Amino acid sequence: MSRRGFYVKMRLLHKGGRHLQQQEKNLCFKYYKWVLWFSLTFYFLTSYFITHKPIPPSKTHLLSNPKSSLASRALIESTAIQSGNTHTIDQGLFNNLKIFVYELPSKYNTDWLSNERCSTHLFASEVAIHKALLTSHVRTLDPYEADFFFVPVYVSCNFSTINGFPAIGHARSLISSSIQLISSQYVFWNRTRGYDHVFVASHDYGACFHAMEDRAIADGIPEFMKNSIVLQTFGVKYKHPCQDVENVVIPPYIPTESIRRTLERAPITGRRDILVFFRGKMEVNPKNVSGRYYSKRVRTVIWKKFSGDRRFYLQRHRFAGYQSEIVRSVFCLCPLGWAPWSPRLVESVAFGCVPVIIADDIQLPFPWAVKWPEISLTVAEKDANKLGKILEHVAATNLSTIQRNLWDPITRGALLFNVEVKEGDATWQILDALSKKLERSYRRSRVSSK
């Protein structure tokens, strides 16, 4: 009987224990749900405020510029409409680079766009880079989180009524004026004396702002720009007063729309019935009225030596459809003009014509992306009269290898500017170059010093 009582008692205890355990489980689950709900709510709220952080009141007065022009805002809006959604950029590629673009009055930039040539001629990279940055993922509207500050001043859009070429005599005063403006309205220029500011100088001798080398050297780079970073088409491999500044060598501007239209009519792998091509200025007597020798006489030598050679297609006069001639050519001559660089470098690569670079010690753009030794030929200026033999030898040996390398679309894309930044394009390469100069970032130096 005692055993039976013990058994019944244990059964009751067992059932009661199970009921008690179930109650405890329900209670724990109830608390668990509340804790989980609270945690998720806290997570989403904090995520929202982090990604939508307001600019502190102390900073807002720096972003509201009462003198900002409607034209400048229109450029931002029209660029966004033209480009649609911006190309998604993996920020890790650029070390989370952030660039603040100053919103300057329209007299510094957008007023010049009334002349269509301003955004299409060979110096128009200053316009293209500005437009691409406005819709780029690296752009920040908060200057306090910026690594670099882009100053959008167009200095190559004032075309001479005499010869139609860009007149850049106003460049120094225009840029100086823009610096006075931003230094009076913002704190960022003064705190580093422009060390983290970026300009574009897309003409013959870059920040020296003159087309003639002797005058450019005599004038030098303005003192107010010597601390900054200059994106310039001019570059040589030796010490030169006009590149005595932190710089990135960029390609001259060629409109991508014109390239697209030409390639639609004649693909780069099509028939090429011109062996050697050049169209451009070739002086019979190279010494002009100023006593200077154009192209260091190289183009004169080429004309005198090869104008009657059937292998060479040489033309001294302009022709609007000359790109259709490049796409038919095997070799495209790229001799220096007043400066060592030439828009023919980009056009030749874009149309699959082997660039023959005749400009001693030239510094070519983006060597990390464009393997120039694999897609081009370099001929010394003193050997210009030997071009026939040199090019015949290449045609008989490794021409097909050079052409295969040249026709790589990635190589061509690296030298072209787009309305919005595209992976691998010229603006992309500029951002890549700037991301390697982040030691100049005031913001990062402040963070690392703490």
Steps between C-alpha positions, in 0.01 A plus 500: 500500500784730584655431166174581323467827694853588415433425132179715491676780682788495252259498203321806640827674559612410149182636345518816710866544409426470132226759536736729687772453234251584226403818680865596530557432130201716403624777724854484353364500146284799581802695633712380207250645252504837676879507511522405131245767402683766700839401351374513142326833558816649651710369210280648228467835674875537549565392140261764373658782699851394401426495127284813518710703737419870484772755448569668831361856529854632529575372152185586313599859439798375302280307263247771432669742265271796431713599203463162329354536153196330355710404199735298720205315653360443151824328399463256789136428420548467124797271550297273726217488246732419210685229683206332673606281788868537580722199455543315828859524614658265749627757746768259616677552167567861591558455875164668570618815324272803550510816285317826564423700185480874557186665365643812343316786328431426135759747370768246598355209305147459360484842332771379262281210383303737279772423245454133405872461428568548870382147579627326184848633414827329596533698826146414618606251765454786750128492417473120477665436837278757672182347358605145586585593860160661554328161468781284633466285813822652631341843516396620844277796585660525844840670464603385847512139382686583176853384421538736204334818376441545127508857366298509173642790300492480118799687360522351148163616369592855399553457126700759311311682225826528304601137457223310679738343752440513877637820652616432855643839592217541755567166670714625788265782597190278471645225721641756744154655528340160570753433776429838661131413494524152655756610757269779616188281521647169615768396748648216295745683274656701781556206734734325252586783256339293225695180569188283461345696211483379139506703176497410130757653262424329171702709256848500348725559800257434781498735798752733332205618289678579176523323163865590436753311709746785555223735614344225709830432676560872555154546653514178701220356712312764701597503866139455608486158326837356597367314805206342318445200273476574128341268245690584182557370150861618502758260633866417440741259665752764598482794741302780341377825660148443365456173684669610821178432688317190624329383181321224316555474124165462325404443134371777272127500441340327202116491484383143555198559277721573198699183568183293525365633168828431320527145634141425400598569139837324514597258780861506620568150367386597150707552185794743531625624167721784631838393637614827662264789572535860618277801450594826666724802503829437316698813427716506190703771668454432872634830631204729562488873561582462869825323413392169651519167321169317497521133598878542536501458117389134533185547293694693237745210468213252463334709230816561300616139526177305450240722327578325172522150654203282401509322836425828678165679491592852615259792492566855623141625496213439740218265409191459720475128429866418561409233757377287210859513370649391834281191515634400155865540604756256641743754651402848620776754549483693828779757479531781752356842419575796722470262796600131500147358536236477230129405473612252233621276783143441616347490152753245376434268794123549475500398133752217519776678308848438645621831650850596386610738774767750394553715810811441705449423871124548491312388811193307383170486693399214730792259445352266766192448281638551147801286416648747256808292403264220390263711288720771347835579343741766618734665251763753603457849358841477332390182318191650339666473161534121550129433550465307174750229596387485864132448418567251219699290747219503757242414234706196404561377855273568802220718360223244563599471868492877546160521333350228721616690808377829356152371418429407863189706592625543857809679371296729276249580774768619742572807284140615447286729716130431554212713628489279808788300641522153348719223626847533352442826309719812519325654801515161673877497445526852646312388811731201526801733483354734764427206729876438508560856623286479813794597718409852385153470652463736797210297639697175503810657643290635788348155563837321492655750739239436770 
